[in-house]
Amino acid sequence: QVQLQESGPGLVKPSQALSLTCDVSGGSITSKFYWWGWIRQPPGKGLEWMGAIEYSGRIDVSPSLKSRTSIGRDTSKNQFTLHLSSVTPEETAVYYCARDKDGTGKYDYWGQGTKVTVSS
């Protein structure tokens, strides 16, 4: 059973950077052909896909976030990361990490989510 767990600060000031980590257990982030993604959901709104990293290390980021987003991984720790710079209060959301088993955008395993508030 694959399990994902997000971790990071619950509060970030506007214009600062947000960094989150997703720890994966029960499966390797380097196993073919998985993608490991970040998705967020602002209060009262729908899910927004932010980006993902493939088992090979290839990265795909939403065009609307590309200039401010980096996704990485530490294979020795079986974890992947999200870094989002210059955040605004509108980016207050629950941030999820999840697994896409074949790159089709269908996420089958999700973390429980971590709420991030952007506020001064």
N, C-alpha and C positions, 0 to 999 in steps of 0.2 A: 504494500500500500504506500503510494507516494504521499508525502506530506510536505507542505510548504509553510514557512513561517516568516512573516515580515517583521522587521525591526527598524526602529529609527525614532527620531524626535517627534513628539506629539505637537510641538509648537515651534513654529519658525517665523521669524520677523520678515515683513515685506522687504523685498530686494535682496534678501539673503538666499543662500542655497539650501536645497533639501537633499539629503542623502538617505537612501533606504537600502536595506540589505534583505535578501530573501534566502533563508537557509532551507536546503532541500534534503529530505531524508527518504529512504526507501527506493531510491533510484539515482542514477548519475546524470548530471547535467551534460555530460559528454556522450551520452548514449544516443545512437542514431534513432531517429531522425527528429528528435524533439526540438522544439523552440520553447524558450522560457520568457514569459512576457510580464509587462507591467500594465495594469489597467487601473483607472481611477473612477470614482463616482462622487461628484459634488452633491451636497444635500439637495434633495428634490429633483435631481437630474439623472440622466441615463449614464451608462458606462461609456468611458472614453478609453480607447486603446492608445497607449503611449509609445510602446516600442517593445522589441523582443531581441533576444540573442539566441542564435542557433547552437546546436550541439558542437558545431565546428568552430564557433566563435564569431561567425558572421552576425552582423547587427543590422536591424531595421528599425527606424524611428519614424514616428508620425511626422509628416512634413510640417505640420503646424508647430511642432515642438523641437524640430531638428537643431535649431540654432542654440537652444538652451539645455539640451538633454544629452547625457552620455550614459551608456549602459555598458557594464563590464562584468567580469566574473573572476572568481578565484576557484580554480578547479581543485586545488588541494583541500579546500574547505567545503567544496560542493555548494557554493553559494554564488548568487549573481546580484548585481547592484544597480541602483538607479541614482543618478545625480541630475538634479534639475536646478538650474541657476535662476536668479532674479525672480523669485516667486512673487505672486500677487495674492491679495486676500481672496480673489475669485478662484484660486487654486486650492482652497480649503476643500478637502475631500477625504474619502476613505480610499486608501491606496492598496491595491491587491497585486500579489504576484501569482502567476498561474502557469500551467503547462499546456502547450499545444502539441499534440502528439505527432503531427505531420506537416505543420506549416500552413494549414488551411484556415487558421483563425478560429478553430473550434477548441476551446480550452476545456480540458476534462478534469483537471485537478486545480484547486484554488487554495490559497492561504485564507485565513480568517479575515484578513484586512487589518490595516492600521490607520487610525484616524489622524490626519495631519491638519492642524489649524494654522493658517497664516494670519498673524495678527501682531500688532505692535503692543 
